[in-house]
Amino acid sequence: MVRQEVDGGVAVLTLANPPVNALGAALRAALDEALATAIADDSVRAIVLAAEGRVFVGGADITEFGKPQRPPSLPDILDRLDASPKPVMAAIGGAALGGGLELAMACHGRVAAPSAKLGLPEIKLGIIPGAGGTQRLPRLIGPDAAFRMMLTGEPVPAETAASLGIVDAAVLGDLVAAARTRVLEIADSGALPRARDRSEKLTPEARARFEAQAAEAVRRDPDATNVHALARAVRAGLEQDFDAAVAVERAEFRTLVEDPRSKALRYAFFAEREAARVPGLPKDTPRRTLATAAVIGAGTMGGGIAMCFANAGIPVTVIETEAAALERGLDRVKGLYAGSAKRGSITEAQRDERVGRISGAIGLEHAGEADIVIEAAFEDMGVKREIFSKLDTIAKPGAILATNTSYLDVNAIAAVTGRPQDVLGLHFFSPANVMRLVEVVRAEKTAPDVLATALDLGKRLNKLPVTVGVCFGFVGNRMLERRSRAGERLLLEGALPHEVDAAVTGFGFRMGPFAMGDLAGLDIGWRSRKDFGGRAPVADSLAEMGRYGQKTGRGFYLYPDGARTGTRDPEVEALIARVAAEHGITRRSFTPDEIVARLMYPMVNEGARILEEGIAARPGDIDTIWINGYNWPAWRGGPMHWADTVGLKTVAEALSRFAAETGDDSQAPAPLLRRLADEGGRFAAWKATA
């Protein structure tokens, strides 16, 4: 796992643990032995630490967290580097993340290839760096810059790392050769520069800036235990010597590893990666070539999807039925790109390149040469079937035909073509140019190579594709419908909109369901229910009154003078009481915990049905969809993981009680949920048997 080559007095130790050189027990042991051998070898004056592949070290092996660690630990290896009488230079040829960057910072010098990225992303897993990262990084770049970098968890490119002082230089050409030259210069100098010994960046001004940043971070997220721990660890490095501060960091790290938030975030991390593996779809499934694309519809969704292709370097044609609609859509896209360039998130050159990849056309015949066609028209089965019937005669053989539907039957859409094997759903989330999630809807006759190509495309578009089956609303919207129905019932039974929204934001969502409804527009759900059946007595009554939400200044809340935050409206509260009386419902008060249970347990129940039906392959796929598409708080791990933490017996018993109280048998526990509850089981341990 570690190759050793000695030449000219330099031992080059190359990590070879593909694909990301994760610092698991076996690699740590091999590296520790290689370092000991090189240090003991009298012919070796200096050491270069390099790695195979596009990743230097992707971090620790987080599957080991919470388990007895096999020696040597990463801190043990870093202690060996600190004690080394010979200089060690890290040659960072790719990503150095987490433990990988901590390893590099413990070396006596660092050079990086221009393509390298360096970062400490532990905050995203609910923890903090645990191998000296909170101590060495502030000594290299200052506590303010280091805290900011660790708080976001975002990596920086090599040039930025060099300007900050994380690495000595970003090197073009032969990286290992440059590292050899530099490490010999250190050996000749007789001095061993160690990050732990640096103090020039720990100025009073930098300390003051750090304290201000830490106070703001804690104020912004007072319940984030890892943010508090990060501030304490960095502060320890300013108040204590290096070894004592590292001990503080290590104690904070160990505590966080057992924290429920961290466990949920680590679960979400693995669930997201597992979602890329589709049961029954071999890795070597052939892919189709996707060099050009067409999007049908220049509305908000169609324009956003076109931007995804343009951002990925794929030319795309946006197709409309009339010139005015096309012009409006393209102008909207240009405006979004102009705004990005003005904010500095892209350069003006990138803006021009991306706009240049998007062309417009009138008429479906312009989709004839595209390798993939994505329909983003109205959510109307008649409209979509008509479009696909025409595309069947226009699109070239082998082209992938995708529908961006949120609810509709993809099998029925595919059935109007003579090539159902080429058809699938790609449910982008709005705004499509921003949101990561794409539900990839595998229809009954979708060919394996079409599915595999679509999944690859999702990654190419910088999206998170999750495969789902065909049913009304797929996974996310099917479960959302259950929550919406439960929310309406809560209003009739006695909760008020602001009470429900407060309980949901207290649970961790950014917005409550009624504030979100006002933001999206109550007319959207109202029209959908008229098309697909069903009624939401309160929301539909508001929509029938012309109260559509923020855009009309009135919805569940009042929005005077264009306000973005709503205020309570006695008229709405009186309407709710009147509708409840018409339905013969006796109203009562609810605690925040009761509101959360009434809203979330029916979602979990529907998730159990989705698993039973094979619409989702794993509970983790459901959780990944809800975290990335519906802003479920990631630190709760998604609805299915959260249900496991609550206890499935508790959830099932509550659902049985809800069903009895409301007379709604659909709230009764699904067979899978009931069985797991009776067995003392968990969704995390569930495996599909089909």
N, C-alpha and C positions, 0 to 999 in steps of 0.2 A: 504493500500500500504506500510505501515511501521508497522511491528510488534514490540511490546515493552515488554520486560521481565526484571524484576528487581530481582536480587539475589545476596546476599552477598555484597550489596552496589554498585553493578555495573548494570547499565541499558544497556541492549543490544538492539540496534535499528537495525532491519533487513529490508532492502529494499526489496520489493517484487513487482516488476513491470516488469514481463517477457516480451520478452525474454532477453533484455539487460539492464533493469533498467535505461532506458534513463531518463534524468532529465527534463521531461516535467512539465507543470504547476501543475498538480495534485500531482505528486510525490514530487515536491518542497514544496508544501503547507503541505503535510503530514509529510515530514521530518522536516520542520521548526517547526511545532506544536509539534512533538515528542521531538525535542531538547529542546524546551521551557519547556515542561512538565518535562523532566528529570532534567533540570537545576534547576527548581523550587522545585523539590521533595527533602525534607530534608533527606530521607533515601538513596538517591543516592550520592555516593562519586565520581563516575567516570562513563564514558560512553564509550561503544564500538559500533562502526558503522560497520555493516556487511551487507551482501547481499545474496539473494537466487541465485541459479543457477551457471553457469560457468562464468558469467560476474559480476564483482563488479558493475561498472557503465560504460556503453559503451559511455557515453558522453552526451552532451546536446541534446535536441530535435531540430534538425536543421530545421524542418518544421516551427518552430516559428521565425526563423531569418527573419528580415525585417518586422515583424508584431508587433503591440503593445503588450508588454509582460505583462502577468498577474503576479501580485506579489504573493509570494516573488520571486525576481530574484535570480539566483545563487550567485551573489555577496552579496545579502542581507543575505543569509544563511552563507556564509563564514564570513561575519561581525559578525554574532551571534557566530560562532565558535571562532573567535578572541577574543570576549568579554566574552567567557565562563569562569566562575570562577572554573569550574570543568574540569579535563583533559578528552580529547576525543581521543580514539585510533581507527584508521581505520584497520579493518581486511580484507585484500584484497585477496579474495579467487579466483578471476579470473581476466579478463582484466579490467584495470582501464585506460580509455582512455579519452583524452580531458577533459571535465568538470568533469569526474569521478576522474582523477588524481588531478585536481585542488581542488576538494572536499577533497581528501585524504591528500593533502599537507597542507591544512588549519587545519587539526587535529594536536594534540600535539605529535602524534607518529603514526607509520605505521608498520605493519607486513604483510607479504605476503606469500601465499602458493607458493611452488616451481613452480607450473604450471602457476602462474599469469604473465601477461605482462602489462607493464606500459608505457604510451606514450602520447604525445601531437601531434596528427596528423592534427591539424587545417590547417597547411600550404598546405595540399593536397586539401583543399576546398577553397583555395584562401584567407584565413583569418589568424588570429593569435589567440592564446589563449586570452580569454577576461574576465577571472575571476581570475586574479592574477597569472596565470601560468608563464608569462614572468618575474615575480618578485620573486615568491617563489622558482621556480626551480633553478635559479642562486644562490640564497642564500643557497640552500641545497648542490649543487654539483659544483658551480663555473660558472661564466658567459660563459666561453669558452665551457665547456662540455654541458651546458644547451642550448646555441645557436646552437651547432652542432646537438643536439638531436631534437630540435624544427624545425630546418631547414630541416632535412630529414623527420620528421614526423613518423619515424619508432619506434615501441615500443621496449622495452628491456625486457628480461626475469627477473624474480625475483632475481636470484643470481647476475646478473649485477646491478640491481637496488640497491641491498644491498651494493655491493662493491662501487658504486658511492656515496651512501648516500641518495638516494631517500627514501628508507625504512630503518627501523632500523634493520630488520632481515628477512631472508627467513626462514619460520618455517615449519618443518615437523609435521605431526600429526594434533591434534585438534587446528585449527587456532584460533577459538574464545576463547578457554580456554587460549591459550598463550597470546592473546590480553588482556583478563581479568587480568591475572597476571601482565603484564607489565603496564597496565593503573593504577592499584592499587599502584604499585611501584612509579609511577609519583605522584599520589595523596599523598602518604606518604612523598614524598620528599618536598612537599610544593612549588615546582617550576613548572611553566607551560611553557615548551619549545615551542616556536612558530617560524615557519620558517621565518616569517616577521622580527623577531628580530636578525636573524643570520647575521653575517658579516665576519666570519673568512675565507670564501671561496672567498671573493671579493678582492683578492690580486692584487697588481699592475701587477704582472706577468700574472695572469689569465685575467685581463682586456686587457693587450696588445695582448694576444692570441685571445681574442674575437674580438678585433678591426681588427686584420689581417684576421680572418675568415669572418667577416662582409664585409670587403672591397672586398675580393675575391668573396663572394656570390653575391654582387651587380654587380661586374664586369662581372660575368658569366651570369647573367640574369638581365640586366639593366631595363627591362620593367616589371619585376615582382613586382607589388606594395606591395604585402604582405611580400616579402623578405626585402624590404626597411623598411616597418613598423615594422617588427620583430626586425631589428637592432636598430631602434629608441627606441622601447619599452625596450629592454634589456639595452641599453645605459642610458635610463632615470633612471633605477634602480641603476646605478652606480653614477649618478650625483645628484639625488634628494632623498628625504626621501620616505619611502614605500608608503604612501598614495598618494603623488603627482605622483609617478611613476605609480601606479595603474590607476590614472586618465588619464595619457598619454596612457597607454595600452588600456583603455576602449574607449578613443576617436579614437584611431587607429582602433580598432575592429569595431566600429560603421561605420566608413568611409568605411572599407573594405566590410562590409555586403552589401552595396549598389553598390560596384564596379562591372562592367560587367564581369570581369574575375572571381570573386568569384561566381557570379550568375551562370555563365556557369559551373564552377567546381561543384557547388552544384547540378545543373541539371544533370551533368554526374554521380554524386554519386547516385542519385535516379534512373536514367535510368538504371544503371548497376544492381541495386537490383531488379528493376521491370522486367528486362529481364529474371530473374529466374522463373517468373510466366507465364506459357504458357496458353493462353486462351483455354478452353475446356479440359484441362488436370487436373483432380482433384488431390488434395494433397494426397489423400489416394489411388491413383493408385498403384497396386502391383508392386513390383520390382523383377527382376530376379537376381539370385546369380551370382556374378562375382568374382571368386577366381583365375582364370588362364586366360591368354591371349596368343594370337598368332598374330604376325605381318608378313604380306607377303611382302617381299622386305627388303633388308639390305642396301639400299642406304641411302643418307643423311636424307631423311624424315623418312624412316622406322626405322633407328637407333635412331633418335630423339624421335619417338613415343615409341619405346621400353624403352628408358630411362625414359620416363614419368611414365610408369607402374612400372619399377624397383624402381624409387624414391618413389612411393606410396606404396611400399611393396608388389606388385603383381607380381608373377612369370610370365615371358613372354618368349615365344619361337619365335626367328626370323628365318623365313623360306626363303630360296633361292633355285634357280634351279641349281646352280653350286657352288662347294666348294670355288673357288677363290673369287667369289663375296661375299660369306658369310664371309670368313676370313677377307677380306678388311673392310667389314661393322662392324664386331665385334671389329677389331683392332681400327677403328675410335672411336667407343663407349668407349673402354678402354682408349684411348688417351684423350678423353674429360673428363672422370672421373679423370684421373691422373692429368690433368691440374687443375681441381677444387680442388683436394686435395692439390696440390702444392700452389695454391693461398690461401688456408685456408678456402674456402667456405664450404668444407665438411672435415671430418676427414678421416684418412687413413682407419679406421675401417668401416666408412660409404661407402667409395669407394669400399672396398672389398665386403661388403654386397650387394651393388647395382649391381656390376658386377656379383656377384654370382647368382642373380635372373634372369639373362639373359642367355639363352641357345640358341644354333644354331642348325639348322637341314636342310637337303636337301629333298625337296619334300613336296607337299601340304598335304600328308597323315598325317603329324605330327601336323596338326591343328585339328585333330579329337576329341581331348578331351578338347579343349579350350572352356571356357564359352563365350568369345568374340574373334572374328577374325577380324583384321583390315587389309584390303588390301592397300598397299602403293606402287603399281607398277606404270609403265609408264602411263602418261595421254593419254591413247589410249582406245577407247571404245571397240575395238575388244579384246585387251588383258584383260581388266577388265571383260568383259562378259564371256570370256573363263575361267578365274579364278573362278568367281562366279558359273558358271555351274558345275565346278568340286567340289567346296566347298559344293555345295548342296548335293552331294552324300557322302561327307567326314565328314562334321561338325556334331556334335551330335545334337539330337533334342533339341530345345530351345536355342541353341547357337545364339548369336547376330552376324550378318554378316554386317560389316561396310566397306564402301569405303572411302578412303581419296582422293576424287577427288576435284579439284578446280573449275571445269567447267561443268562436264558431267552430263547427265540425269540419276539421281539415279533410277527413275522409270524404265528406259530401262535396267539398270543393275539388278534390282530386278526381272524383268520379266523373266530372264533366269533361275530362281530358282523356286522350287515348294513351297517355303516358303517366299513369298514377305513380309509377315508381320514381319519377323525377320530382314529385311534389312533397313538400313538407311545410310546416309552419315555422316562422321566425318571429316570435313575439318580443319585439323591442319594447323597452320601457321608456316613458316620456320624462324628460327630453332625451331623445335617442342619442344625441351627440354627447350626452353627459353620463347617463345611467349605464352602469357596467353590465347589468343582467340581460341575458337573452334566453327566453324559454325556447328550446329547439323542440318542436312538436313532431314526433315521429308518427306518421300516419300508418295505417294498416299495411299499405303497399310501398312505403318509402324504401328505396333500395339502400343496402348497407353503405355503398360508396357515396351516395347522396348525403346520408347522415354523417358519415365520417368527414366529408368535405365541408359540410355546414359547421361542424364542430371546429375544424381547423380555421374556417373563415372567422368564426367568432373570436378566436384568439388573435387572429391577424388584425381584426378590427379593434383590438384591445378591449374585448368584452369578456364576460364570464358566461359561457354557454352551459346550460343545464338541460339535459334531455328529459322530456316528459311525454306522456301519452295523450291520446285524444279523449277529451270529455269537455263538458261545458265549463269554460273558465280555466281549464288545465289545472295547475296546482295553485298558483298565487291568487288568482281572482276567484277561484272556486272557494277557497278558504276565506277570502275577504268577504264574499257574499254572506257567509255564516256570521262573521263578525258584524256586518252591517245589519243583518236581521236581528241579531242579539241587541245591538245598540238601539234600534227602534223599540224593541220590547222593553228595554230599560227605561226609555223615556215614558212609555205608557204606564209602567209600573211605579214610577215616582221619581226617578233620577232626572235632573235637568241637564241641558247640553253642557254647561260650563262645569258641572260636577263630573260628568263622564270624561270630558276632555282633560280635566285636571288629574283624574285618576290615571289616564293613559299616559300623559306626559310624566307623571310621577313614576310610572312603571319604566319609563325610559325612552318612549317615542318622542320625536321632535314636535309632533303636532297630534292633537286629539282627532277623532274621526269626524266630529261635526265642524270643527275649524277647517279640517282638510276638505270636507265636502263643500264648504263655502268657497274655498280657494279654487277648487277644480271646477265648480259650477254645479248647482243642484239640478239643472236642466239635463245634464249628461246622464246621470243615473235615472232620472225620471223617464227620459226617452228610451233608454235601454230597457227599463222594466215594461214600458208599453210595447216594445218590440218582442221581448222574450217572455213576458208574463211576470206575474208577481206584483206586489204593491208594498210600498213603505208608507204607511198612513200619514206620518208627520212630514217626512221629506217631500212626498208627492203633494200634500196639501200646500206646503210652502211654494213649491214650483208652480202649482196651478194659480197661485196668487201673484206670480211674477217675481217671487223672491228667489233669485238664482244664486245669491251669495255675494261675494265681493264686487263682482262686475255690475251688480245692480244696487249695491249699497245696503242690501238687506238679504239675509238668508236665515240661518239659525241664529245669527247675531246681527247687530247693527254695525254699519261701517260709515259713520258720518264723514263727510268731506273727504272721501277717498282714503280713509284710514285703512291700514293693513291689518290691524288687530281689532277684533270684534268686541263689542260690549253686549251685555245681556239685554234682551228685549222682552218686556212684559207681555207684549202681544203674542210672541211665540210661546211663552210659558203658559199663557191662557189657552192657546190653541191646543197645546199638548194635553192639558187637563180636560178640555172639551172632548178631544178624540178618545181619551181614555174612558171617559164617562159613556161615550157612545158605544164603546166595546165592553162596557160592564166591568172594567178593571179597577180594583181598589188599589190606590196608590200608597206607597210607603217610602221611607228614606233608605238609602244604601250607603254603606261605608266604601271608601276607595278600594279596599281588598275585595269586597263583594262585587263591585263594578268590574274589576279586573277579571275575576273568576267568571262572571256572566259573559264577558266579551271573549276571553281567550280560550276557555275550556271547549266551547263549540268548535273553535278553529282546530284545536288539537284533535277533537273527535273526527272532524272532516279529514284531517291529515291521516288518521288511522284508516279511514275508508279508502283514501287515495293509495295508501300502501297496499291494502288488501286487493284493490283492483289492478295493481301494477302500473298505475299512472306515473308514480315515482318509484325509482328503484330502491331508494334508501331513505330513512328518516333524515340523514344529513343533506340529501338533495333538497328536501322540503325546507330545511333550515337555511340552506344557502340561498334559496330563492327569496325567503322572507327577509333575511338580513340585507341582501343586496338589491332587492326590488321594492321593498315596502318599509325599509328603515326600521325593521325590528332591531332593538338594541343588541348589538353584537355581544356585549358582555353578559347577556342572558342566553346566548348560544342558539337562538332560534326557538320556535314554539315547541318542537318535539323534544329537544334537549331540556328546555325549561320545564316541560311536563314531567320529565324524569326526575328533575330536582324537587318538584312539588310532591311527587309520588303518584303513580298512576291509579292507585286505589283511591286516593283523595279525589282525583279528577273524575273517575268513574262514578263514585258515590255522589258527587255534586251534580253531575249530569243527570243521573237518575232522579235526583231531587228536583232539578229544573224541569225535567220532562213531566213529572207528576204535578208540579205547581202550575205549569202553563198549559198542560194538555197537548204539548207539542212532542209527539213521539220521535221526531227527527233529532231531538236533543238527547235521546237515550244513548247510552254508550254503544259505539260500534263494536261488532264481534271481536275484532282484534284488540281493541282497548280493553274490553271486558275480560278477555282471556289473559292478557298480560297482567291486568290488575289482580285477577284471582290467583295467578301463579307467582305474584310478587316480582314480575318481570319489568323490563325497561325497554323503551324503544331502541336504545343504544345497542342492545344485544340482539335485536330482531334481525332475522335474515329472511329474504323472500324464498319461499319453497318452490315456486313455479319456475 
